[in-house]
């Protein structure tokens, strides 16, 4: 399956705001891997009982929790849509996205990601 086709079949799209189903953070999707594409060391650092399958989309998020902003890499099975409409404060969002009148995020023309 091609990367573009896999991204089209991903549950969440670029610019979509999502939240983690277990941990208290949310973020906006800025890239999608059709399946796990990080290091084995990263993978093994996840407790075995919580380790997600590798054969699913993984999302790169500009994420934030109550205390900080960061980049997160999260499996599809651990994400839910965030329909709160609350703007995200992550400082890198403005480098990649414009916020539309309806509160969603749209990729800026010519953005690097």
N, C-alpha and C positions, 0 to 999 in steps of 0.2 A: 504494500500500500504506500502511495506517495505521501510525503510530509504534508502537502497541501490538502490532500483528501482526508488524511487523519485529523488535521486541524479542523476541517469543515465538519467532521463527525464528532469532534469534542463537544462535551455538554456545555461548556462555557466558552464565550468568545472574547476576543481582544477588546479591552475597554469595559468588560463586565465587572461589576463589583460583587465579590463573593466573601463568605465568611467560613472559618474553619468549623467543622461540626463538633469538635471537642474543645479546642483551645480558644481563648477569648481574643481572637484577632480577625481582622478583615483586610481586604485589599482589592486592588484592581489588576486584572490580568493584562500583562504586557507581552507575554510570549507563551507558546504551548509546545511541549515535546510530545510527539505521538505516543511515546512510551518512555519509561525511565531512562534518563540520560545524564546521570550524575555519577560520582565515584562510588566504588564498592565500599570504601571506607565510610562515606556518608550514609550509605544504605545500612551497613552493619551497626552504625551508631544508634539506629532506631531500635528500641526494645522489640525483641522478636514477637511478642504478643500484640504489638501495635504496628508492625512493619507492613506497609501496603504492598499489593502485587505490583510487579514491574510492568505488566502488560496492559497498561491503561495510560491515558494522557496524564501528564504532569504539567503543572502550571507554574509559571514564574509570576510572582505577585509583587507589586509595590505595596507592602503590607504595613500595618500599624496595629498596636495595641494601646492600652491606656497610657503606657509610659514611653514608648519609642516607635520609630519608623525604621523599617529594614526591608530587605528583599527576601522573600520566602519561596521555597520550592515545594509544592504540595500536590499530592495525588488527587485525581478526580474523586475517588471514593470519600475523601475527607473534606470536600467542599460542598457548600450549599449556597444558593443565590442569596444575596443581601439586598432586600427590597426596601430598606429603611429610607433611602433617598438622602441620607446624611452624607455631606461631602467628606471626602478623605483629605487629610492634611499632609500626606507624604510629600516632601519637597521636590521629588523627582517627577511627580505627575505632570507638572506643567511643561517638562521637557519632551514628553511623549504624547500627551493628550490635551484636548480642549474639552471643557465641560459644556455640554449642550443645554439648551433651555429646559429640557425635561429632566436634567440632573444626571444623565448618563455621561460616559466618557467616550470621546471619539478621537482616534489617532490623528495627530497633527500631520499634515502633509510634509514629507521630507524628514520625519523623525527617524532617528538612527535605529530604533528597534522594530 
